[in-house]
Amino acid sequence: MTRILISEVGPRDGLQSIDRVMPLAAKKAWIKAEAEAGVREIEVGSFVPPSLLPQMADTAELVAFARTLPGLNVVALVPNAKGAARAIEAGVHGMSIPFSMSETHSRRNVRKDHAQMIEEIRAVAGIAQAAGVHFAVGLSTAFGCTIEGAVSEDQVVRLAEASVAAGAMELSLSDTTGYADPAQVKRLVRKVRAAVGADKLTTLHLHNTRGLGLANALAGLEEGITTLDSSLGGLGGCPYAPGASGNIVTEDLAFMLQAMGYETGIDLDKLMTVRAILAEALPGEPLYGFTPDAGLPIGLQGRIA
């Protein structure tokens, strides 16, 4: 049975995209409940200036709390070397930096062009290596950009190679804007893996903006991808990419993987109860997902994927 890692990104990618600030106690309850449901990796926040994203101001406190949960891999996003130093100080197990394949989006998101981002990746890689912390680069807008439009696949491959040369231990391909289709996913995964090695590209970060999130996830699985990012209730998007919304719903992804016979270690019954924490803490915020609405089929209830 193939083991697939579901990496929960809601506390970071989900919450950064809504105006309200979720109370710290509710965030802790969310993270704890998902860990107890068997989720083995959670991106608990990002180390960006609170003036830019006040939703992420308590990330260091969340890292400290999440580190107390048995068996949980605690990761965070960092925008630059300064954020990386803060993440290391907080005690993360791993961190990632977003690297936009669209240069226009890169300038808008982190105020750096591609050449400057490669140097930033090099600096963060040095910080991570010195601390013995896993460091990944998320190749965002890899499948298209709401500002530039199509992004050249050859450019994605070139920047993937440059990221590895600068010290990235692992890469992920991110459909930041929900432009990807299954054929494109297969093609780009193959091209990047051929260039940097299969061990360097293990993860997809997909959005369901146009309803293709799970289809794209399946395409990635068929190409050997073993980690999939998702967000409880489908919270999330990118505040710096107009029109981008809708992370893959964790509940739907976990159900699909279990129904197909993949191993995730997640107790679906327990997972379905976690969204009540979000509903209470963020009243009126839309939560998505077909499985939570329909319920689990007879025979899958009470089983751990």
MARVEX-146421 format. One record per residue (C-alpha): x, y, z. Coordinates in steps of 0.05 Angstrom, whole numbers, padded with zeros to 5 digits, always signed. Example, Ala and Ser with C-alpha at 12.3 -4.5 7.8 and 13.67 -1.06 7.14 Angstrom:
<sites>
+00246-00090+00156/+00273-00021+00143/
</sites>
This chain:
<sites>
+00000+00000+00000/+00029+00068-00021/+00035+00118+00035/+00015+00190+00017/+00029+00250+00062/-00027+00301+00067/+00004+00366+00089/-00047+00412+00121/-00035+00484+00100/-00099+00516+00125/-00070+00552+00186/-00023+00588+00138/-00051+00590+00068/-00123+00588+00090/-00121+00641+00143/-00076+00690+00106/-00130+00697+00054/-00187+00721+00099/-00193+00788+00132/-00210+00764+00202/-00157+00741+00251/-00172+00673+00280/-00162+00672+00356/-00098+00637+00379/-00137+00588+00423/-00179+00567+00363/-00117+00557+00320/-00086+00513+00374/-00150+00473+00379/-00151+00464+00303/-00079+00441+00299/-00087+00394+00359/-00151+00363+00331/-00121+00350+00263/-00059+00319+00294/-00103+00274+00336/-00140+00254+00272/-00075+00229+00244/-00051+00288+00201/+00025+00282+00205/+00047+00350+00177/+00017+00420+00188/+00041+00486+00161/+00023+00527+00222/+00037+00596+00196/+00087+00642+00162/+00142+00688+00188/+00121+00751+00152/+00118+00820+00183/+00053+00826+00223/+00041+00893+00190/+00032+00856+00124/-00007+00796+00149/-00033+00806+00219/-00066+00737+00213/+00004+00707+00220/+00029+00748+00280/+00024+00689+00328/+00063+00639+00285/+00121+00632+00335/+00071+00615+00390/+00038+00564+00345/+00104+00531+00329/+00120+00524+00403/+00051+00493+00416/+00053+00447+00355/+00121+00421+00375/+00088+00390+00437/+00042+00346+00395/+00070+00275+00386/+00090+00255+00316/+00073+00321+00283/+00120+00352+00232/+00116+00427+00244/+00130+00470+00184/+00123+00544+00166/+00131+00590+00106/+00186+00643+00104/+00190+00700+00054/+00265+00714+00063/+00327+00702+00104/+00302+00746+00161/+00239+00704+00165/+00280+00641+00162/+00321+00663+00222/+00257+00675+00261/+00230+00607+00241/+00294+00572+00265/+00290+00610+00331/+00218+00588+00339/+00237+00515+00330/+00206+00492+00264/+00222+00423+00237/+00220+00449+00166/+00207+00512+00126/+00193+00533+00055/+00201+00595+00014/+00155+00614-00044/+00189+00627-00110/+00142+00653-00163/+00155+00627-00233/+00120+00690-00258/+00168+00747-00247/+00112+00798-00243/+00079+00758-00187/+00147+00751-00153/+00156+00826-00150/+00086+00836-00124/+00089+00778-00073/+00159+00787-00044/+00185+00848-00080/+00242+00811-00114/+00257+00790-00186/+00282+00720-00203/+00356+00735-00195/+00344+00766-00127/+00302+00707-00106/+00357+00657-00124/+00404+00695-00078/+00351+00695-00023/+00342+00620-00031/+00417+00612-00025/+00417+00653+00040/+00359+00614+00070/+00390+00548+00050/+00453+00567+00089/+00411+00584+00150/+00372+00519+00145/+00434+00477+00135/+00469+00507+00195/+00409+00492+00239/+00395+00422+00210/+00325+00443+00187/+00292+00417+00124/+00286+00470+00071/+00239+00468+00011/+00225+00516-00046/+00153+00523-00070/+00153+00538-00144/+00090+00580-00144/+00049+00602-00205/+00083+00543-00240/+00020+00528-00281/+00001+00599-00298/-00008+00668-00270/-00068+00714-00264/-00023+00773-00279/+00023+00747-00335/-00020+00689-00361/+00017+00628-00387/+00084+00611-00354/+00136+00575-00397/+00148+00504-00375/+00221+00511-00396/+00226+00571-00349/+00198+00530-00292/+00250+00475-00305/+00306+00526-00309/+00286+00559-00243/+00276+00491-00210/+00348+00473-00228/+00372+00541-00203/+00335+00531-00137/+00368+00463-00125/+00436+00492-00144/+00424+00547-00092/+00411+00495-00037/+00338+00475-00039/+00332+00405-00008/+00263+00394-00039/+00215+00427-00088/+00140+00432-00095/+00100+00453-00155/+00045+00502-00137/-00018+00517-00176/-00025+00584-00141/-00079+00610-00188/-00118+00546-00203/-00098+00545-00277/-00071+00473-00279/-00103+00414-00315/-00085+00340-00307/-00046+00335-00372/-00005+00397-00354/+00008+00369-00284/+00035+00304-00313/+00078+00339-00364/+00109+00389-00316/+00122+00338-00261/+00158+00294-00312/+00200+00352-00339/+00221+00379-00270/+00236+00309-00243/+00278+00293-00304/+00318+00357-00292/+00329+00355-00216/+00315+00282-00197/+00252+00248-00172/+00275+00254-00099/+00276+00330-00105/+00204+00338-00129/+00155+00302-00083/+00100+00353-00070/+00042+00388-00105/+00005+00448-00078/-00060+00451-00117/-00121+00496-00117/-00192+00477-00135/-00209+00545-00165/-00237+00515-00229/-00258+00448-00201/-00197+00408-00223/-00161+00402-00156/-00172+00328-00143/-00163+00310-00216/-00097+00346-00215/-00078+00311-00150/-00092+00243-00182/-00050+00262-00242/+00007+00278-00195/-00001+00212-00158/+00004+00175-00224/+00071+00209-00235/+00099+00189-00167/+00082+00249-00125/+00077+00228-00051/+00058+00293-00015/-00004+00335-00028/-00020+00401+00006/-00092+00415+00025/-00133+00460+00070/-00189+00440+00117/-00255+00465+00090/-00219+00490+00027/-00198+00555+00061/-00147+00595+00024/-00118+00627-00038/-00064+00679-00051/-00077+00751-00031/-00027+00775-00084/-00056+00736-00143/-00123+00766-00164/-00177+00714-00173/-00139+00658-00139/-00180+00619-00089/-00196+00550-00064/-00144+00502-00037/-00160+00428-00044/-00207+00408+00013/-00170+00364+00062/-00232+00323+00078/-00246+00308+00004/-00173+00292-00010/-00167+00244+00049/-00232+00210+00028/-00208+00201-00044/-00141+00172-00022/-00174+00124+00027/-00226+00101-00024/-00170+00087-00073/-00130+00046-00023/-00075+00095-00007/-00048+00098+00064/-00050+00166+00099/-00056+00148+00173/-00117+00194+00179/-00181+00175+00216/-00235+00204+00171/-00288+00205+00225/-00244+00247+00270/-00222+00291+00212/-00295+00308+00195/-00307+00336+00265/-00249+00386+00261/-00285+00435+00215/-00333+00451+00272/-00275+00488+00304/-00269+00532+00243/-00343+00543+00238/-00346+00567+00310/-00284+00611+00306/-00300+00641+00238/-00376+00647+00235/-00401+00661+00165/-00336+00643+00131/-00350+00595+00073/-00326+00524+00084/-00324+00477+00024/-00323+00403+00013/-00370+00349-00014/-00351+00294+00034/-00368+00333+00098/-00437+00349+00068/-00452+00280+00041/-00421+00239+00098/-00377+00178+00092/-00403+00118+00054/-00421+00056+00093/-00359+00013+00099/-00310+00071+00103/-00337+00097+00169/-00291+00083+00228/-00232+00065+00184/-00163+00096+00183/-00134+00108+00114/
</sites>
